[in-house]
Amino acid sequence: MLSALLLVVIISGFLLVREYFLYQGVKEFKRSVVTLNQEGQTAVAECNQRAESVAVSSGINDTILQLRFTSNKDYVLEVICAEFAFDPIEIGSYSLNPYITKKPGTSGIVLNQGLSAVELAVFEDIAKEIGELLDLDLQFLVKTQIVGVENSFVTEIIVDDDLGVGPLTSCEGYGFKCCDPVAEIGIGEKMENVQGCESGCFQACTTRPAVVSFTSNPFFDVATRQVRVQPGEIIDFNYVVDPGKNQLTAVSIDFGDGKTEQLVTDTGAVSHAYTCATSGCTYTASVQAVDEMDNTSVATSISQLTIVVGMPAPEAEVTIN
């Protein structure tokens, strides 16, 4: 009986604490929206002064007041002048209250543009960290609330899932990850055409194998990554692969002449002799790794070598002064 009562007290206390943090977080966020609307008017006047000082006009008089997220917690209040969109006027930088984060997928609030909203969450980071540590789904600990503006009025009532328009921002500002094109693969939803993240802005990134070294003996020319040998001469190839977080299942060496060799270790060495039926042949040797999730390494200049067989090296140019 006592233990059951204690459990009820703990759960009730947690729910009260969660409600308090969410209430305070939403309250402070709304205050920022009001600040944007009030102090933005001064910035609008500055926009007009800028336009008059350089005597330019594009015929577009709309000045944009926006609250733009730069991460899932940090945001800036700024005004985009119609004539100087590349140089916004920043009103201030802010952060969400402790334990409050923005849900991924939206970028912030734009005033006077119809519906514009974001979804705030409490305890999401904590639930994710503890959940990963204990291998449990603790999303039931999280509570969210949608906050935005509609017809210039702050609102929490959004009828459907459409949160309206938002400002352009970075991949991190959308709450997504800018995946490394060589060492990572994007998973989940993808944001298209995000400036500063041409490689791919995804909901999450997972590691993929990456070839970090592919060398030869005889040694290759560093500038061209070419190896010159005579027919029948043996080349020793050495490679190093970063497997990422998953186990490697195969490392394939393609010698470029129709022959390959399979290995499974993240470092290794193989030997191969090339033949050439003509006065000169050129082959491309490459290495590719595959992990247990079937993620493959990306072909890069580091993962390839050009093998030139039987042809003499070009003579160095001599400049006579």
C-alpha positions in Angstrom: 0.0 0.0 0.0 2.8 2.4 1.0 4.8 1.6 -2.2 1.7 2.2 -4.4 1.1 5.5 -2.7 4.7 6.5 -3.1 4.5 5.6 -6.9 1.4 7.8 -7.3 3.2 10.7 -5.6 6.3 10.3 -7.8 4.2 10.2 -11.0 2.0 13.1 -9.9 5.1 15.1 -9.0 6.7 14.4 -12.4 3.5 15.4 -14.3 3.4 18.7 -12.3 7.0 19.4 -13.0 6.6 18.6 -16.7 3.5 21.0 -16.9 5.4 23.7 -15.1 8.5 23.6 -17.4 6.3 23.4 -20.6 4.1 26.3 -19.4 7.1 28.5 -18.6 8.9 27.6 -21.8 5.8 28.4 -24.0 5.3 31.6 -22.0 8.9 32.8 -22.7 8.7 31.8 -26.3 5.4 33.8 -26.8 7.2 36.8 -25.2 9.9 36.6 -27.8 7.2 36.6 -30.6 5.7 39.8 -29.0 9.2 41.3 -28.8 9.7 40.6 -32.5 6.4 42.4 -33.3 7.2 45.4 -31.1 10.9 46.0 -31.7 10.6 44.9 -35.3 8.7 48.1 -36.1 11.9 50.1 -35.4 13.8 47.8 -37.7 11.2 48.3 -40.4 11.9 52.1 -40.2 15.6 51.3 -40.6 14.9 49.3 -43.7 13.2 52.3 -45.2 16.1 54.5 -44.4 18.5 52.0 -46.0 16.5 52.0 -49.2 16.3 55.8 -49.3 20.1 56.2 -48.6 21.0 54.2 -51.7 18.0 55.3 -53.8 17.1 51.8 -54.8 13.7 50.1 -55.2 12.7 46.7 -56.5 9.1 47.5 -56.3 8.7 45.1 -53.3 7.9 46.9 -50.1 7.2 43.8 -47.9 9.6 43.7 -44.9 9.7 40.3 -43.2 9.8 40.0 -39.4 10.9 36.5 -38.4 11.9 34.3 -35.5 14.5 32.0 -37.0 15.9 28.9 -35.2 19.6 28.1 -35.6 19.4 24.8 -33.6 16.7 23.0 -31.8 17.1 25.4 -28.8 18.6 28.7 -30.1 16.9 31.3 -32.3 17.3 34.9 -33.5 14.8 37.7 -34.0 15.5 39.5 -37.2 14.0 41.7 -39.9 14.6 41.0 -43.6 14.6 44.3 -45.6 13.0 43.8 -49.0 15.9 45.6 -50.7 18.6 44.0 -48.6 17.6 40.4 -48.0 21.3 39.4 -47.8 21.8 41.6 -44.7 19.1 41.1 -42.1 18.7 43.4 -39.1 19.1 41.3 -36.0 17.0 42.3 -33.0 18.5 39.7 -30.6 19.6 36.1 -29.9 17.7 33.8 -27.6 17.4 30.3 -26.3 14.5 28.2 -25.2 14.0 27.6 -21.5 15.8 24.6 -19.9 14.3 21.2 -20.9 12.4 22.8 -23.8 13.4 22.0 -27.5 11.8 22.6 -30.9 10.5 19.5 -32.7 12.3 18.9 -36.0 10.9 19.9 -39.4 10.0 23.6 -38.8 12.3 26.6 -38.8 10.6 29.3 -36.8 7.9 32.0 -37.0 7.2 34.6 -39.8 4.9 37.4 -38.9 2.2 38.7 -41.2 2.4 35.7 -43.5 -0.7 33.8 -42.5 -0.2 30.8 -40.4 3.3 30.2 -39.0 4.0 27.9 -36.1 6.4 25.6 -34.4 6.0 22.6 -32.0 7.8 22.8 -28.7 8.6 19.8 -26.5 9.5 19.3 -22.9 12.0 16.6 -21.7 12.6 15.3 -25.2 16.4 15.5 -25.0 16.3 13.8 -21.6 14.0 11.1 -22.7 16.2 10.4 -25.8 19.4 10.3 -23.8 18.1 8.0 -21.0 16.2 5.9 -23.6 19.4 5.2 -25.6 21.2 4.4 -22.4 18.6 1.9 -21.2 17.5 0.8 -24.7 13.9 1.9 -23.9 11.3 4.1 -25.7 10.6 6.9 -23.2 8.7 9.2 -25.5 5.7 8.9 -23.2 7.6 11.2 -20.9 7.6 14.0 -23.5 4.8 16.5 -23.9 4.5 19.0 -26.8 2.6 22.2 -27.6 2.2 24.0 -30.9 2.8 27.8 -30.7 2.6 30.2 -33.6 0.9 33.2 -35.1 -2.1 33.4 -37.4 -3.4 36.7 -38.8 -0.8 38.4 -36.6 -2.2 37.0 -33.4 -0.3 34.5 -31.2 -2.2 31.2 -31.1 -1.9 27.7 -29.7 -4.8 26.3 -31.7 -3.7 24.6 -34.9 -6.5 22.7 -36.7 -4.3 20.3 -38.8 -0.7 19.2 -39.2 0.2 22.1 -41.5 2.3 24.5 -39.4 2.4 27.1 -42.2 5.3 29.0 -43.5 8.7 29.5 -41.8 11.9 31.3 -42.5 14.8 29.9 -44.4 17.5 28.6 -42.1 20.3 26.1 -41.7 19.9 22.4 -41.5 20.5 22.5 -37.8 17.8 25.2 -37.6 15.3 22.8 -39.0 16.4 20.3 -36.3 17.9 18.0 -38.8 21.5 16.8 -39.4 23.9 17.8 -42.2 25.3 14.4 -43.1 29.0 14.0 -44.2 28.8 12.7 -47.8 31.7 10.4 -47.4 31.4 9.0 -43.8 27.6 9.1 -43.3 24.3 8.2 -44.8 21.1 10.2 -44.2 18.1 8.4 -42.8 14.5 9.6 -42.3 12.9 12.7 -43.7 15.1 14.9 -45.9 15.0 18.7 -46.3 15.6 19.8 -49.8 17.7 22.8 -51.0 19.1 23.7 -47.6 21.8 26.3 -48.0 25.1 25.3 -46.5 24.2 21.6 -46.6 24.3 20.5 -50.2 25.4 17.0 -49.2 22.1 16.2 -47.6 20.0 17.5 -44.7 18.3 14.5 -43.0 16.4 13.7 -39.9 19.4 11.7 -38.7 22.7 10.3 -39.9 24.2 6.9 -39.6 27.8 6.0 -40.3 29.0 4.2 -43.4 32.5 2.7 -44.1 35.1 5.2 -45.4 38.3 4.4 -47.1 41.0 6.6 -45.4 44.0 5.2 -47.2 44.8 3.2 -50.4 48.5 3.1 -51.3 50.9 1.0 -53.4 54.5 -0.3 -53.6 56.0 0.9 -55.9 54.8 4.1 -54.5 52.3 6.3 -56.6 52.8 9.8 -57.8 51.2 12.0 -55.1 50.0 14.6 -57.6 48.4 12.2 -60.1 47.9 9.0 -58.0 49.5 7.1 -60.8 51.7 4.0 -60.5 54.0 3.1 -63.4 55.1 -0.5 -63.8 56.3 -2.9 -66.5 54.2 -5.9 -67.6 54.4 -8.7 -65.0 55.8 -6.4 -62.3 54.0 -7.0 -58.9 52.3 -4.2 -57.1 51.6 -4.4 -53.4 48.4 -2.6 -52.4 47.6 -1.5 -48.9 44.4 -0.1 -47.6 42.9 1.3 -44.4 39.1 1.5 -43.8 37.2 3.3 -41.1 34.2 0.9 -40.5 32.1 3.5 -38.6 29.8 2.1 -35.9 29.0 -1.2 -37.8 30.9 -4.4 -38.5 32.6 -4.7 -41.9 31.3 -7.7 -43.9 33.5 -7.2 -47.0 36.3 -5.2 -48.5 36.6 -5.5 -52.3 39.8 -4.7 -54.2 39.0 -4.2 -57.9 42.3 -4.2 -59.8 40.7 -2.7 -62.9 41.7 -5.5 -65.3 38.7 -7.7 -64.6 40.2 -9.3 -61.5 39.1 -8.7 -57.9 40.0 -9.9 -54.4 37.8 -10.0 -51.3 38.8 -9.3 -47.7 37.0 -8.6 -44.5 39.4 -6.7 -42.3 39.6 -2.9 -41.9 43.3 -2.9 -42.8 45.0 -5.2 -45.3 47.4 -5.8 -48.1 47.1 -7.6 -51.5 49.5 -8.1 -54.4 48.8 -8.2 -58.1 50.7 -8.3 -61.4 49.4 -6.6 -64.5 49.8 -7.7 -68.1 49.5 -5.6 -71.2 49.2 -6.9 -74.8 49.9 -3.6 -76.4 52.6 -0.9 -76.0 50.8 0.6 -73.0 47.7 -0.1 -70.8 46.0 2.0 -68.2 43.8 0.5 -65.3 42.0 2.0 -62.3 42.4 0.0 -59.1 39.9 0.8 -56.4 38.8 -0.4 -52.9 35.2 -0.5 -51.6 34.0 -1.5 -48.2 30.5 -2.9 -47.1 29.2 -3.1 -43.5 26.6 -5.4 -41.9 23.9 -2.9 -42.7 24.8 -3.0 -46.5 26.1 0.5 -46.3 28.9 0.9 -48.9 31.9 3.3 -48.9 31.9 6.2 -51.4 34.3 6.2 -54.3 36.7 9.1 -53.8 40.2 10.0 -55.1 41.7 8.4 -52.0 40.0 5.0 -52.8 41.5 4.8 -56.3 44.8 4.5 -58.0 45.7 4.7 -61.7 48.0 1.9 -62.9 50.0 2.7 -66.1 51.6 -0.5 -67.6 54.4 -0.5 -70.1 54.3 3.2 -71.1 57.3 5.4 -70.3 56.8 8.3 -68.0 56.4 11.6 -69.8 59.6 13.7 -70.0 59.7 16.7 -67.8 59.4 20.0 -69.6 62.6 22.1 -69.6 62.3 25.8 -69.6 65.2 27.8 -71.1 65.5 31.3 -69.9 
